């Protein structure tokens, strides 16, 4: 099964990254290029850093929505769609854990455990137990 990311999500992700870069550039240039620190008006040196910060925040939100989808990033509250949007992340995390266990030689093996149920309190006890761990009566 081939899983692909839609062109719209890719465009949103990369557009968000471009906005972050533009915002950082505007912020850095405006901080180091203040000639008249106390001027007011549309070309005020205080507005340019705020514009840069706003672009960085907006770019981060857009990039996150593009990477995780609308439901996966929490914009749309739809649990089924969120599972679908976040499936690559969940698959990746499970795959990384499996690879680490395989490398360490700790592959998970199923182990069958036999338990005895106490007739009085219904607590489960190990098969070799002689007395119930819940009520103390003989098994």
N, C-alpha and C positions, 0 to 999 in steps of 0.2 A: 504494500500500500504506500503510494507516494503522497507525502504531505507537503503541501505548498502554502506559502503565505501570499495572500492577495496583493495585487499591485497597489491598491489603495493603502493597505497597512504598511507596505514598504515605503511608499511615498510619505506617509505621515511620520514614520520613524526617522527617515533620513531628513525630512523637512524640519523635524524637531531638533535634530542634531545641528542642522545649519542655523536655526534660530539661536541655539545655545552659543554657537561659535560667534555669531554676529553680536549677540548681547554681551558676551565677554569682551569682544573687541571694542564695542562702543563704551563699555564701562571703563576699561583700562585706558583707552585714549582720552576719555573725558576727565578721568582722575588726574592724569599726568599733564593735561593741557589746560589748566585753569589760569587764565591771564588776569581776569578781574573777578575775584572770588565773591563779591557782594553785589553783582548786577542782577536785576530782575527782568522778566520778560520771557518771550518764547525761546530765546537763545541763552537762557540762564545756565550756568555750569552745574546747578543743582538738579536740573531736569534730565540732563543727559545720563548721569549715572543711574537715576531711577528708571529711565527708559531701558538701559542695558540690563538692569536687574529684572525688570518685567519681561524682557525678551528671553532671558535665561529661564525664568520660571515657566513661561508659556511654552518654551521649547522642550523643557523637561516633561511637562504634562503631555504635549503632543507626541513626543518620542515614546513615552510609556504606553499611551493608548495605541500607538502604531505597533509596538512590540507585543503587547499582551492582548490587544483587541479591546472593544468597548466593555464587554462583560468581564473579561479577565482583569482589567484595570479598575473596576468598580464603578464605572460611569453608568452602566446599565445593570440593574439588579435582576439578573436572570441566572440562577445557579446552574442550569443545564448548559447554557451557552458559555458560562464561565469555565465549566469543566472542559468544554470543547476548545475554548481559546487557550487555556493553560495546559492542555495535554502535552505539548512538546516539553514544557518545563518539568512536568511531573515525570514524564518518560525519561528525561535526561537525568533527573535526580536519582531515580530508581536504577538506571543504567550505571551511573557512577558508583553507587553503593554496591551493586553486583560486581562490577569490575574490581573494586577494592577488596571485596571478600574473596574473589577468585585469586587475586594476586597474593593475598596473605595465606591462601590455602585453607580458608575458613568457610568453604562452601556450605550453605545451609542444608542440613540433612534432617529429614522428618524423623522424629523420635516418638514412638508410641508409648504412652504412659497409661498404665492400668490403675484405676482408682476404685476404691470401695466406698459405697454410700452407707452411712450410718442409718440403721432402721429407725432410730429414735429422733434424731435432730436433722437428718438428711444432709449432713455435711460430708463432703468428699474427703477421703483419707487415702494415703498411699497404700499400695497392695500389700506390703509387708507389715503394716501397722496392726497391733493387737488391740489397741484401745482407740476410741474416737478422740480426735484432737479438740472437738467442740464440746462434747458433754462428758467425756471420760469413761463411757460405758464400753464394755467388751464388744468387739466387732464379730 
